[in-house]
């Protein structure tokens, strides 16, 4: 009974925070969390803006995501160290949503994804999602990196584009057509930012490279814009405007996130979105993809954090926390959020000990929005593109991609390339579904190859050599499931007409599904018509129960269960004797 109660137990809310508290928490730990949170907050600010712009929404939506989701998920989730916010992995999913349904559609899809994540957590699916095949993850991650890098080319080169489309090939064509509008000053500021991002870490100074690179780029851009009007450099302030009530301005609004209904935000035509069943139907596919990718990213991040800190996270609580965060964040203007591995690693290296560091990180971003919005608006767009080039390169994991191509089996390479190409050419919704489907098909095929039934000799079974010739011995191995059951059971049909009893060693059969039950039932009918008896040896009790529930019960002379081969042979000999006695002609009486 205890196991059944545990099976239906709800996931623990805020397991990460409670585990940190149980480990002991005092002023020393609070100080470490505060310093770590400030450090990660500094790193998160430029990334949040850049990722929001890459998604196709104004930069403040990324900052609001870091503020709301960063705090809510930390408190409600199952990891002690995860830092959640906008991530590069989502760009390839979210950008087409914005193009088709506007900011309002994106926030509604995020709400739906939050509900799905909560449901996954309550269904205790955390462990299952961690088993997504490695080639699928590497394939769509590399594909995402290529799409992100491509989307940054216009900003890096300063191209003038009317708009970006929904599909990769279409966007590449638009970029190629606009190459004659390249602006060398934008290329120069982008190249300068990229150089600082790559070279600064070699100095091994504690200040994060993105902060230094964007601050220097902003300073250079401000000087150029101040003294060289003809060589103006595009910045956040010159690219985005905002209106809140009667107030308006350029760049980032210097106000904290406030409550807003997502469907009141603009749709693709700039007007408030009209919610309908048709819209929900259109967004359900992207919402599922968001939820699956968010679950994978957050659980992978939590696993990486566990490896760095020798701790354990609660995967189901983490899914619920991610769901709650994505349910609340859109109500304050934030976009989709999940755990970010790079920011989480920075959090750990900075000395964090509990989820409070993520809360302090959110506070740091909030203070920056309120007090430094004007300075943030000076960041050049080309500098943000350079930052995302580095992010895309890091997430592409080129070394792992090439290594998998060289060393993995052919089926895994096919899955890897399929996920990669589908992500780039089409979108993540298709790539995730097809990739997991292909990986599942490969798994079924491999398991079917493992499952087999073969005829063995008495010597192989360690039985006496004088076994009756009417008895055939078989050894069955592997799980009997829909991909393998019929192939394995059909092998038992390949016996000559002299065989009257078949003994099958089932010791290595680990499972049996509904297809296997039907196959066994069909086989019994076939053997009954041929007058052949069947004895299963060492079949697990739970599988006998399954057979009984399916109406397959032991019957003398037709089906019997035995605990060992010796006992099965004795039963077979008894059946043969009974058949001979019943089939012998009656003795004639004397005249």
C-alpha positions, -999 to 999 in steps of 0.1 A, spaced: 0 0 0 28 24 8 43 20 -27 9 28 -43 5 59 -21 40 70 -32 31 64 -68 3 90 -67 21 114 -44 21 150 -57 55 165 -65 71 186 -38 66 223 -42 98 243 -39 119 212 -32 151 231 -41 145 258 -15 136 233 12 166 211 5 189 241 8 172 251 41 176 216 55 213 216 46 217 246 70 213 282 61 227 313 80 242 347 74 273 333 57 252 314 31 230 345 27 261 366 19 273 341 -7 239 340 -23 237 377 -25 271 381 -42 263 352 -66 230 368 -75 245 401 -82 271 385 -104 246 365 -124 223 395 -126 250 415 -144 255 386 -168 218 382 -174 210 418 -183 227 419 -218 216 383 -225 180 390 -217 179 420 -240 197 403 -268 175 371 -266 143 392 -266 154 411 -297 164 378 -314 129 365 -306 114 395 -323 101 414 -293 113 446 -276 142 441 -251 122 449 -220 103 417 -224 135 397 -219 143 417 -188 109 412 -174 113 375 -180 146 374 -160 129 393 -132 96 374 -128 106 339 -140 140 341 -124 124 346 -89 93 325 -93 109 294 -107 137 295 -82 112 295 -53 88 269 -68 113 246 -86 132 215 -76 168 227 -82 190 247 -57 211 264 -84 191 268 -116 189 303 -130 159 307 -153 151 333 -179 150 337 -217 174 313 -234 188 309 -269 172 275 -274 138 291 -275 145 316 -302 139 292 -331 104 284 -317 94 318 -305 105 339 -335 79 323 -359 52 326 -332 59 364 -330 58 367 -368 25 349 -371 7 359 -339 25 389 -325 37 395 -289 2 386 -275 2 352 -293 37 345 -279 26 352 -243 -6 330 -248 16 302 -261 38 306 -231 8 304 -207 -3 272 -225 32 257 -222 32 265 -185 0 245 -180 16 216 -199 47 217 -178 27 217 -146 7 187 -159 40 169 -167 52 175 -132 20 162 -116 22 131 -138 57 126 -125 72 127 -160 105 143 -149 125 111 -151 111 101 -185 119 134 -202 155 130 -191 158 100 -214 155 120 -246 182 105 -269 215 123 -271 215 126 -310 181 144 -308 194 169 -283 227 175 -302 208 178 -335 182 203 -326 207 223 -304 231 227 -333 202 236 -356 190 262 -332 226 277 -331 226 280 -369 192 297 -370 202 321 -342 235 330 -359 217 336 -392 191 359 -376 219 381 -362 236 388 -396 213 418 -404 221 434 -370 258 427 -372 261 440 -408 236 469 -403 215 457 -432 182 474 -440 155 447 -442 117 453 -446 110 424 -423 121 389 -415 100 359 -425 90 328 -406 112 303 -424 150 300 -425 154 297 -463 132 327 -468 153 348 -443 185 337 -460 171 350 -492 161 383 -477 196 387 -462 212 380 -495 191 406 -512 199 432 -486 237 428 -487 241 459 -507 228 479 -477 257 469 -455 270 497 -431 306 495 -423 303 514 -390 279 487 -378 303 459 -389 332 477 -371 313 480 -338 301 444 -340 336 432 -348 350 452 -319 324 437 -295 332 402 -308 369 407 -303 364 418 -267 340 389 -260 366 364 -272 398 380 -258 386 393 -224 382 358 -207 419 352 -214 429 380 -190 412 360 -162 397 391 -146 365 385 -126 343 410 -145 320 391 -170 330 395 -206 295 404 -219 294 433 -194 328 447 -205 321 442 -242 287 458 -243 298 487 -220 328 494 -243 306 491 -274 280 514 -259 308 540 -251 322 538 -285 288 540 -301 278 570 -280 310 589 -290 305 581 -327 268 591 -326 277 623 -307 304 636 -332 297 618 -365 261 623 -375 266 606 -409 280 575 -393 253 570 -368 252 536 -351 219 519 -344 212 514 -307 184 500 -286 172 535 -280 171 543 -317 155 510 -326 127 506 -300 100 529 -286 76 524 -257 43 538 -245 29 532 -210 -3 551 -203 5 587 -211 42 582 -209 64 573 -239 100 571 -248 128 553 -267 147 522 -257 137 505 -225 109 519 -202 124 527 -167 96 511 -149 92 477 -132 70 450 -149 33 454 -142 3 432 -146 -11 429 -181 -34 405 -198 -15 388 -227 -44 391 -251 -45 428 -247 -10 430 -263 -5 435 -300 -11 407 -325 6 404 -359 -13 435 -372 -3 457 -342 -39 456 -328 -49 438 -296 -51 401 -301 -85 385 -305 -86 352 -286 -105 324 -302 -107 286 -304 -90 288 -337 -60 308 -322 -57 282 -294 -57 254 -319 -29 271 -339 -8 277 -308 -12 242 -292 16 227 -314 41 254 -306 31 253 -269 38 216 -268 72 222 -284 79 250 -259 70 227 -230 91 198 -242 121 219 -249 117 238 -216 115 205 -197 146 191 -215 166 223 -210 157 228 -173 163 191 -164 196 190 -183 207 222 -165 197 208 -131 217 176 -139 248 197 -148 243 217 -116 241 184 -96 274 173 -112 291 205 -103 279 206 -67 273 169 -57 236 176 -50 204 161 -63 174 179 -77 138 169 -77 129 166 -115 91 167 -110 92 196 -87 114 214 -112 89 208 -140 61 222 -117 83 252 -109 90 258 -146 53 255 -153 43 280 -126 70 304 -138 58 303 -174 22 307 -162 29 338 -142 56 355 -163 34 363 -193 10 381 -170 38 407 -164 50 410 -200 77 383 -199 83 357 -226 91 320 -223 116 310 -197 137 280 -188 169 272 -169 201 285 -186 232 263 -183 257 291 -187 240 314 -161 236 285 -137 272 276 -140 282 312 -133 258 311 -103 276 280 -89 311 294 -96 302 326 -78 294 307 -46 256 302 -46 242 278 -20 204 281 -25 177 293 -48 178 327 -31 208 336 -54 183 334 -83 160 357 -64 188 382 -58 197 379 -95 161 389 -104 163 419 -80 196 430 -96 179 430 -131 149 449 -117 171 476 -102 190 479 -135 157 484 -154 145 511 -130 178 530 -126 198 522 -157 173 521 -185 188 551 -202 223 536 -203 210 502 -215 194 520 -244 229 531 -256 239 495 -264 244 491 -302 223 465 -320 255 452 -337 270 446 -303 240 425 -292 243 406 -325 280 398 -317 270 386 -282 245 362 -298 271 350 -323 291 338 -293 260 323 -276 252 304 -308 287 291 -311 288 279 -275 254 262 -277 262 245 -311 288 222 -294 305 217 -328 330 193 -313 303 170 -299 284 173 -332 314 162 -353 324 135 -328 289 120 -330 290 121 -368 323 102 -368 317 76 -340 279 70 -336 261 41 -353 244 49 -387 209 51 -372 220 77 -346 238 98 -372 205 98 -393 186 110 -363 212 137 -356 212 150 -391 174 148 -395 168 168 -363 195 193 -374 181 199 -409 144 199 -398 152 226 -371 171 247 -396 148 243 -427 114 240 -409 110 246 -372 114 230 -338 79 217 -336 85 194 -365 121 186 -354 112 176 -319 83 154 -330 101 137 -358 134 134 -339 119 117 -309 98 95 -333 129 84 -352 148 77 -320 119 57 -307 117 37 -339 154 30 -337 151 19 -301 122 -4 -310 142 -19 -339 172 -25 -317 151 -41 -289 134 -63 -316 168 -74 -327 177 -83 -291 145 -103 -286 146 -138 -300 136 -174 -295 159 -203 -306 158 -240 -304 184 -255 -280 197 -290 -273 194 -309 -240 231 -303 -235 227 -265 -238 199 -268 -212 220 -291 -190 194 -318 -192 198 -355 -198 205 -366 -234 176 -391 -235 150 -365 -238 119 -378 -257 122 -369 -294 86 -356 -292 98 -327 -269 114 -295 -283 133 -271 -261 134 -233 -268 152 -204 -251 134 -170 -254 153 -138 -246 144 -101 -243 112 -81 -238 81 -93 -256 66 -61 -269 48 -50 -301 81 -46 -320 94 -81 -313 67 -104 -299 53 -118 -331 88 -124 -346 99 -143 -314 66 -163 -310 65 -172 -347 98 -191 -342 80 -216 -320 59 -226 -350 89 -239 -369 89 -274 -355 84 -306 -373 52 -327 -372 66 -352 -347 69 -326 -319 41 -329 -293 54 -308 -265 73 -275 -266 92 -263 -235 102 -226 -235 127 -212 -210 113 -177 -202 139 -167 -176 153 -139 -197 120 -124 -208 118 -91 -190 84 -78 -200 52 -86 -220 28 -61 -236 -7 -65 -251 7 -74 -285 27 -103 -269 -5 -115 -252 -23 -116 -285 6 -134 -301 7 -160 -273 -31 -165 -276 -28 -170 -314 1 -194 -309 -18 -215 -284 -47 -218 -308 -24 -229 -336 -7 -255 -313 -41 -267 -300 -51 -275 -336 -19 -294 -341 -21 -312 -308 10 -296 -293 13 -288 -256 32 -257 -243 51 -254 -211 66 -220 -200 95 -223 -176 105 -196 -150 79 -171 -163 77 -142 -138 45 -142 -117 34 -107 -129 35 -120 -165 14 -151 -155 -11 -127 -140 -12 -107 -173 -19 -139 -192 -46 -149 -168 -63 -115 -171 -62 -119 -209 -81 -152 -205 -51 -174 -211 -51 -200 -183 -32 -232 -178 -49 -262 -192 -37 -298 -188 -21 -310 -219 -22 -275 -235 -5 -249 -213 14 -253 -181 39 -232 -160 70 -247 -144 96 -233 -121 125 -252 -137 134 -272 -168 136 -306 -149 101 -302 -137 89 -291 -172 105 -323 -187 87 -345 -162 54 -327 -170 61 -332 -207 68 -369 -203 36 -373 -183 16 -356 -211 31 -379 -237 23 -410 -216 -13 -398 -212 -16 -392 -249 -3 -426 -258 -27 -443 -233 -57 -424 -247 -47 -430 -283 -38 -468 -279 -65 -491 -296 -87 -511 -271 -77 -547 -264 -101 -572 -281 -118 -597 -259 -113 -635 -265 -140 -652 -286 
